[in-house]
Structure formats: C-alpha cells, structure tokens
Amino acid sequence: MPLKLKRYAGNPILEPRGDDWESVAVFNPAAIYMKDKIHVLYRAVGEYYPYVCRLGYAVFDKDLNLMERFRDPCFVPEPKVWERSIEDPRLTELAGELYLTYVTTPTPSPPGGVRRRLGIPMPTDSAQPRTALAEVKDFHNFKRMGIMTPYGADERDVVLLPEKIGGRYPVIHRPANWVGHGYNTSGPAIWFAWMDSLDGKMVEHKLVMQAEAEWEGEKLGAGPPPIKTDAGWLLIYHGVDKNSVYRAGAALLDLKEPWQVIARSPQPILEPEEDYEKFGDVPNVVFPGGIVRMDDELIIFYGAADKVCCAAKVGLNELVASLVAG
Ligand code: BMA
C-alpha cells in the first residue's frame, strides 16, 4: 500500500471571505513555524476579471486552530515594478532571516474554466510569469529583492533551499518553456540553480527531475522548500497528468548535490478525492506550497481546486523510509 498523506479533519482551513480582495478564492498557501505559531501566507483573489492576486496572512496554532486572520492583504502588487498579480508564495527560513519567493506577472489571467463559464475571452497575449524574492520583515512588511529567474523563462514553483551549500544559495525552479532540443527534457521539468547572492540571478542550471509516471506526465514542479533529513533533501512536488489533474509526490535529493535524485515516489502521496479538491475554480487540484515540521510530524499545506486552503499530515520518518524502500 503506497504511503498517503492524511488530511486534516477540519479542511478546508481557509475559505474565501467578505466581498473584497479575498472574496473569490484563497489558495496555494505557504507556511512557516515560528515562535509556537504557524504563519500562513496565501494567494487571494477578489474578482474573476482581471484576476488580480494578493497575499493574505493567517496564523494557526500547532493543532491548526485559526488564531488570527488579517483583514487586509499583507503583500500586494507594485505597479512600479510591473507587478499586477502576486501568486503562489513559498517561505524559506535561511540563516535567521525569512524569505518569500512569489510568482509575479503584469498580465493576470483567470483560469480557462472560469473564462468559459463566464464568457471571458482568451487573452490575445500574456507575459511569461516570473518569480521574485522578498525578505519578510514581520509578515506585514516585505523588502523586495527583485526577479530571480532567467530572462525569457516561464517560471513558477521556485523555492530557495533553507541553507547555503559550499557558500552559495541553492534554488529549485521550473522553467516551463525550457523544453526540447538543448534542454534534455521533452516536458516542463524541475531544475536546480545556484545564486551567488540573493539579489542576483540564478546561474549554472541543472536538470533535476522530469516526468516519469503518468500522473506527472504533463509537468511537475516543486511544492514547499525541501526539508533536510539524514537521507537527503525531502522535496514534496506536484505532478500534472494529461487531464490536468494535479497530484502531490515526494522525492529525496542528494544533500550536497541536490540535482541528484536519490528516490522518488512512484505513486502520488495525495490526489484529489474530497469535494473541496474536485470542485472549485480549477477542478481536481491539490497544490502543496507549505510545510511545517513538528518533531517527527510534517504538516503539508496545499491549495485545493484553486479555491480553498487545506492541510494534511504524515510522519517524516515514515515518508522517508517509504521513499528509500520504494
Ligand atoms: C498552475 C499555477 C497554480 C495553480 C495550478 C492549477 O499552473 O497557476 O497557481 O494552482 O496551475 O490551476
């Protein structure tokens, strides 16, 4: 029996609220555990067109009881740097500082299903999504450090690893258009790169993982930043099949050379089964983006159907053992 994540009984943990910036959808949460609390940043939408996304901020206790959810968005697009939407946050603690990677675009765009339902025409042109880095001062104040991803790359699913390796910053990314001749992959894949400084660009790109199984056959991308274990970096990722179903898998990457894959889950560890994962603005999506470690337990935070935020648990040792064994 392949290992599966166990859903939190109180799912969804966050749903759309009010009639303003977070009234349509709240999804794809990032999470970090600090000072006895779980801090969650989530992607929020307040209108289907043009589908501008902002980040909201909520605080949970260790048992996933909601302690506080802030009335206003905590991080909003800055038009001066061509941001009109802020999407899919990931949080990494590194050397005592907290960093946010986020997808940004000057051309926000509602999902295809929403367009068809509401009669919104397809865009005639749209910019490539890029990923930027910010330092998180206190979840209400952020210092932008600029775009991290290479020019021309279509980038989501970019995560900073939580420690330097050999004096450099390791990054995992997913340039969706780096496909075909010269890239050694026939579909969007997970890549590795270094950054010499956090306000610089990624360099020395290396292919990490391309699709193997049918459930990840169309594309795959990193979830939350990897967790360090004795057996390697534990990476939770998403895979998309030809019917656009998003599932979650896990892999172990070499500690010193994280572009070397030690093991990966042949089967998904989470897939859309509950109504809140099957029905929403984009059906059949589980999209992990946050992870918190409590001793031997991992809590994984994920977006469901591009509509709500959810959580699921698994034993860390149990998950690593299943990857090593499988
Ligand atoms: C991806 C991203 C995610 C989203 C997913 C499912 O390409 O846009 O933010 O959750 O598609 O729609």
Residues whose N, C-alpha, C, O or C-beta is under 5 A from the ligand:
A	BS01	BMA	D88 V282 V285 F287 D306
